[in-house]
Amino acid sequence: MRASEIIEAHGHLIDSGHLSAIFDKVIEQNAAYEVLRFDIGRTNDDASRIEMRLTAETPEALADLLKQLTHLGCTLLQERDAILAPAEKDRCVRDDFYSTTNHRTQVRVGGQWVEVQQQRMDAVIVVIDGQASCRKLRDVRAGDMVVCGHEGLRVLPEFRERDRLGFAFMSNDVSSERRVEATVTKVAALMTEVKKSGGRIAVVAGPVVVHTGGVEHFSALIRKGYVDVVLAGNALAVHDIEYALKGTSLGIDLVAGTPVDQGHRNHMAAINTINRAGGIKEAVQQGVLTSGVMYECVTHNVGYVLAGSIRDDGPLPDTIMDLIEAQNEYSAALTNVQMVLMLSSMLHSIGVGNMLPSWVRVVCVDINPAVVTKLSDRGSMQTVGVVTDVGMFLQHLARKLD
């Protein structure tokens, strides 16, 4: 039995490529569309609007298509309240639950559209007393009212704009041919604008920051007030502290570029020193740690979260080894962040990308272009990729922000 529905979509549909994506999805699902109305925006700032009738071979096929089109910003023309179903038990919901994207989302409850709070991808939407929020599946409790199906949902994707917001995503193409200086100028301008507006900037950093000689330049960004929180793993802190105490990173003299005698024990000696002090903050307060990224974070009241892994030496007393606790701390640290700078840390960058709403600007710097590609493939389409040595990037950025 054939089934049909009328949907609508509005926004910068043409220049963003969303209109083509909608048509492609309909054809891909062996359905048919009929355009009933199409109003094209007359200027760069004007939005477009389209109404179309979709027809599929079965009601089930149509429901599946509508679910996929919801992520592209399509909604049913005839407004209906969202379908709410109680969670069967803790951490378990109905099979047709709605899985969130990182785009702004609204839910129709009691005839009113309400904004979904704590927006992030790969979550469910729980409605309590008319208020909707994203919640990880592991945090769902029996009886929670969870949004199911595709009705009563509005997804408002971030449209790929030419130059409406200045930054204009700088294009998320990944290329090693782009001049680093030109990209740094745009990144510095964005960071300056974010701070002028009172916004927060988070930095996700890996130990490569230390290996490539970026400690001094990263420290300068912290001193100048361009970093509000640092998200990293145990390795960044250990190597940074080893460099501060011994002048080496994994036993390599970063000035001479050569191994030092007995240098292989230096990172363990660094961990031992921090253990003796009782932690990173205590080491700074006792005058044991007097330089480096972690020192600057402590002295300038910049928050940091260190998430551990199975490969960590030590780990440091400050490192959170409970995975769920570390994820929660990361998520809390990202509250109201307007920009994230990711510096050569693939796993932590992808993890943070999964936690961010799509309107947060993301700049990912890595010598490996696959890191940026992985971020985009997992839904963080707002990511700008800078393929270069992270130490050189930080050097140019610190100078530009002078």
Secondary structure as UniProt FT lines:
FT   STRAND          3..11
FT   TURN            13..17
FT   HELIX           18..28
FT   TURN            29..30
FT   STRAND          32..39
FT   TURN            44..45
FT   STRAND          48..56
FT   HELIX           59..70
FT   TURN            71..73
FT   STRAND          75..76
FT   STRAND          83..86
FT   TURN            90..91
FT   TURN            95..96
FT   STRAND          104..109
FT   TURN            110..111
FT   STRAND          112..117
FT   STRAND          124..128
FT   TURN            129..130
FT   STRAND          131..135
FT   HELIX           137..139
FT   TURN            142..143
FT   STRAND          145..148
FT   TURN            151..152
FT   STRAND          153..156
FT   TURN            164..165
FT   HELIX           168..170
FT   HELIX           180..196
FT   TURN            197..198
FT   STRAND          200..205
FT   HELIX           208..211
FT   TURN            212..213
FT   HELIX           215..223
FT   TURN            224..225
FT   STRAND          229..233
FT   HELIX           234..246
FT   STRAND          248..249
FT   TURN            250..251
FT   STRAND          252..253
FT   TURN            254..257
FT   STRAND          258..259
FT   TURN            261..262
FT   HELIX           263..265
FT   HELIX           266..277
FT   HELIX           280..285
FT   TURN            286..287
FT   HELIX           293..299
FT   TURN            300..301
FT   STRAND          303..307
FT   TURN            310..311
FT   TURN            317..318
FT   HELIX           323..333
FT   TURN            334..336
FT   STRAND          337..343
FT   HELIX           346..355
FT   TURN            358..359
FT   STRAND          361..366
FT   HELIX           369..377
FT   TURN            378..379
FT   TURN            381..382
FT   STRAND          383..387
FT   HELIX           390..400
//
